[in-house]
Amino acid sequence: MNIAQVAKQFNLTPSTLRYYEQVGLIPPVNRRESGIRNYDEYDIKWIEFIRCMRDAGLPIEQLMEYTALFLEGDRTIEVRRNILVDERTQLIAKCTEIDNTIKRLDMKIDDYVEKLLKKEADLKRRTTTKSMYKQGVNT
């Protein structure tokens, strides 16, 4: 695949893909004899991984370290695993924080709904009282 096709597939720009390669987020991409990048399934899997990790909030520096460790080989498996475990732990903490924030917002929204219902009931009561008063005065 050429860079434009890959960029479109991942909703990235070609310059972003070149940047990923330049800074070491993905291993060097194979090139045709003409020097044009030729993305294969291996490259696509790396881009999917980096995209997923970026979407999860992992910093570029952490991903660069992970890729460098991967390129060093199997002796870095435990270190790479620990990077992912640490990031997963941080994501779970963020999810818990977001979940707690959503619960607080739900409580605030419920409070407003309750207040609105009370105001509507008061308005309805006032309208009914005025209507009854007007009817009593006019008869």
C-alpha positions in Angstrom: 0.0 0.0 0.0 1.2 3.5 -0.6 1.2 6.3 2.0 -2.0 7.9 0.7 -3.9 4.7 1.0 -2.6 4.0 4.5 -3.3 7.6 5.6 -6.8 7.4 4.4 -7.4 4.0 6.1 -6.3 5.4 9.5 -7.7 8.9 9.0 -4.2 10.3 9.3 -2.2 12.6 7.1 0.8 11.3 5.1 3.0 13.7 7.1 1.8 12.1 10.3 2.8 8.7 9.0 6.2 10.0 8.0 6.5 11.6 11.4 5.7 8.2 13.1 8.5 6.6 11.2 10.9 9.5 11.6 10.7 9.6 15.5 10.6 5.8 15.9 6.9 5.3 16.7 6.9 2.6 14.0 9.8 0.7 12.6 11.2 1.8 9.3 8.8 1.1 6.4 10.1 -0.9 3.5 10.6 1.1 0.3 10.3 0.3 -3.4 13.4 0.7 -5.6 12.2 4.2 -6.3 12.3 5.0 -2.6 8.6 5.3 -2.2 7.2 3.8 1.0 5.5 0.4 0.5 3.4 -0.4 3.6 2.8 -4.1 4.2 0.7 -5.9 6.8 3.5 -5.7 9.4 3.5 -1.9 9.0 -0.3 -1.7 9.1 -0.3 -3.6 12.4 2.2 -1.2 13.9 0.2 1.8 12.8 -3.0 0.2 14.3 -1.2 -0.4 17.5 0.3 3.1 17.7 -3.1 4.6 16.8 -4.8 2.6 19.5 -2.3 3.5 22.1 -2.4 7.2 21.2 -6.2 7.1 21.3 -5.8 5.6 24.8 -3.7 8.6 25.8 -0.2 7.1 25.9 2.5 9.8 25.4 4.6 9.7 22.3 7.8 9.3 24.4 6.4 6.2 26.0 5.5 4.7 22.6 8.9 5.6 21.2 10.5 3.7 24.1 8.2 0.7 23.5 9.1 0.6 19.8 12.8 0.9 20.5 12.5 -1.9 23.0 10.6 -4.1 20.6 13.3 -3.6 18.0 15.9 -4.8 20.6 14.2 -8.2 20.6 12.8 -10.7 23.0 15.1 -9.8 25.9 12.9 -6.7 26.4 9.5 -8.6 26.5 9.1 -8.1 30.3 9.9 -4.4 30.1 7.5 -3.9 27.2 4.8 -5.8 29.1 5.4 -3.6 32.1 4.9 -0.5 30.0 1.6 -1.7 28.8 0.5 -2.9 32.3 1.4 0.5 33.8 -0.5 2.4 31.1 -3.5 0.1 31.6 -3.4 0.8 35.3 -3.4 4.5 34.5 -6.3 4.1 32.1 -8.4 2.3 34.7 -7.7 5.1 37.1 -8.9 7.6 34.5 -12.0 5.6 33.8 -12.8 5.5 37.5 -12.3 9.2 37.7 -14.6 9.8 34.7 -17.2 7.4 36.0 -17.2 9.3 39.3 -17.6 12.6 37.4 -20.5 11.2 35.4 -22.2 10.1 38.7 -21.8 13.6 40.1 -23.2 15.1 36.9 -26.1 12.7 37.0 -26.9 13.8 40.6 -26.7 17.4 39.6 -29.0 16.8 36.6 -31.5 14.9 38.8 -31.4 17.9 41.3 -32.3 20.3 38.4 -35.0 18.0 37.2 -36.5 17.9 40.7 -36.3 21.7 41.0 -37.9 22.1 37.5 -40.7 19.8 38.5 -41.3 21.8 41.7 -41.3 25.1 39.7 -43.8 23.6 37.2 -46.0 22.4 40.0 -45.9 25.9 41.6 -46.7 27.6 38.3 -49.6 25.1 37.7 -51.0 25.7 41.2 -50.7 29.5 40.7 -52.4 29.3 37.3 -55.2 27.1 38.7 -55.7 29.4 41.7 -55.8 32.5 39.5 -58.2 30.8 37.1 -60.5 29.8 40.0 -60.3 33.4 41.4 -61.2 34.9 38.1 -64.1 32.6 37.7 -65.3 33.3 41.2 -65.1 37.0 40.7 -66.8 37.0 37.4 -69.8 35.0 38.5 
